[in-house]
Amino acid sequence: MESLAQPQTTLVDLLDRILDRGLLLNADIIISLAGVPLIGINLRAALAGMDTMVKYGLLQEWDRNIRLGSGVEEAFLVAEKSLSGIASTSVRN
């Protein structure tokens, strides 16, 4: 008799898929007492890798500020200018 169970997925595979594609959670919670709503909570959470978040337009400003603050983007721009200078001199020769 054949097993109809799906192949097992490891925790690493699950985490890789969540970071690559992302996971969005929406929750509406209402706390009531004797049928009278007292507290309403609306929760939204997104879990994904930074590349995925930026790709879908989430946390772009935060990512830009962090990169500027750490100097990564400035270093990238300097390297890009150096490479363009090397490319333009090799084309002239």
C-alpha positions in Angstrom: 0.0 0.0 0.0 1.4 3.5 -0.9 1.8 6.2 1.6 -0.3 9.3 0.7 1.7 11.5 3.1 3.5 14.5 1.7 7.4 14.5 1.8 8.6 15.9 5.1 9.8 19.5 5.1 12.7 20.4 7.4 12.7 23.5 9.5 15.6 24.9 7.4 13.5 24.5 4.2 10.5 26.2 5.9 12.7 29.1 7.1 14.3 29.5 3.7 10.9 29.7 2.0 9.6 32.2 4.5 12.6 34.5 4.1 12.5 34.2 0.3 8.8 34.7 -0.2 7.7 36.3 3.0 4.8 35.7 5.4 2.1 38.2 6.2 0.0 37.8 9.3 -3.2 39.8 10.0 -5.1 39.4 13.3 -8.1 41.2 14.7 -8.6 40.6 18.4 -11.6 41.9 20.4 -11.6 41.5 24.2 -15.1 41.7 25.6 -16.7 41.2 29.0 -20.3 40.2 29.3 -20.8 40.8 25.6 -19.5 44.4 25.8 -16.4 44.9 23.7 -13.7 46.6 25.8 -10.5 46.4 23.8 -9.9 46.0 20.1 -6.5 45.1 18.7 -5.5 45.0 15.0 -2.2 43.3 14.4 -0.2 43.2 11.2 3.2 41.5 10.9 5.4 40.8 8.0 8.2 38.3 8.2 10.7 38.1 5.3 14.3 38.6 4.4 15.3 42.3 3.8 15.7 41.7 0.1 12.1 40.5 -0.1 10.8 43.3 2.1 12.5 46.0 -0.1 11.3 44.2 -3.2 7.7 44.5 -2.1 8.1 48.1 -0.9 8.3 47.5 2.8 10.9 49.1 5.0 12.6 50.8 2.0 13.2 54.1 3.9 14.6 52.2 6.9 16.9 50.2 4.7 18.1 53.3 2.9 18.8 55.1 6.2 20.7 52.1 7.6 22.8 51.7 4.5 23.6 55.4 4.4 24.4 55.4 8.1 26.8 52.4 7.8 28.6 53.8 4.8 27.8 50.7 2.6 26.0 52.7 0.0 28.8 55.4 0.0 31.4 52.7 -0.5 29.4 51.2 -3.3 29.1 54.6 -5.1 32.9 55.2 -4.7 33.6 51.7 -6.2 31.2 52.3 -9.0 32.9 55.6 -9.9 36.3 53.9 -9.9 35.1 51.1 -12.1 33.5 53.6 -14.6 36.7 55.6 -14.7 38.7 52.4 -15.5 36.2 51.4 -18.2 36.3 54.9 -19.8 40.2 54.8 -19.9 40.3 51.3 -21.4 37.8 52.4 -24.1 40.0 55.4 -25.0 43.1 53.3 -25.4 
